[in-house]
Amino acid sequence: MPDFHERFLDGKTVAVACPKLDDTQPYVGKLAEILAANDVRSLTVAIMEVPCCGGLERIAREALRISGRAIPFQTRIVSLRGETD
């Protein structure tokens, strides 16, 4: 996907994580703290089309719930061919 940075990262703050082998609870807590303490206007999770990446969406949804914030949330899936939904 040649325009990934332009479409998803340009002008945004980025956090990177991989839930495959990690204990994800610290990710949830840290993201909840970030969301609660900052003027975050929306949250987009970009994940690859592989099963282990689905954990990032669950982490983000739980962190958003814990933070108490009501902001727009979306998940974008990057296919194995580099296409997005």
Residue pairs with C-beta under 8 A, 6 or more apart in sequence:
1 7
1 78
1 82
1 83
1 84
4 78
7 84
8 44
8 46
8 76
12 44
15 31
15 34
17 27
17 56
17 59
18 52
19 27
19 52
19 53
19 55
19 56
19 59
20 52
20 55
24 55
24 58
24 59
27 59
27 63
28 59
28 62
28 63
28 66
29 63
29 66
30 63
31 59
31 60
31 63
31 67
32 62
32 63
32 64
32 66
32 67
33 67
34 40
35 43
35 63
35 64
35 67
35 69
35 71
36 66
36 67
36 68
36 69
40 69
40 71
41 71
41 72
42 71
42 72
42 73
42 74
43 60
43 64
43 71
43 72
43 73
43 74
44 73
44 74
44 75
44 76
45 56
45 57
45 60
45 73
45 74
45 75
45 76
46 75
46 76
46 77
46 78
46 84
47 53
47 54
47 56
47 57
47 75
47 76
47 77
47 78
48 77
48 78
48 80
49 77
49 78
49 79
49 80
50 80
57 75
60 73
60 75
61 73
64 71
64 73
76 84
76 85
77 84
77 85
78 84
79 85
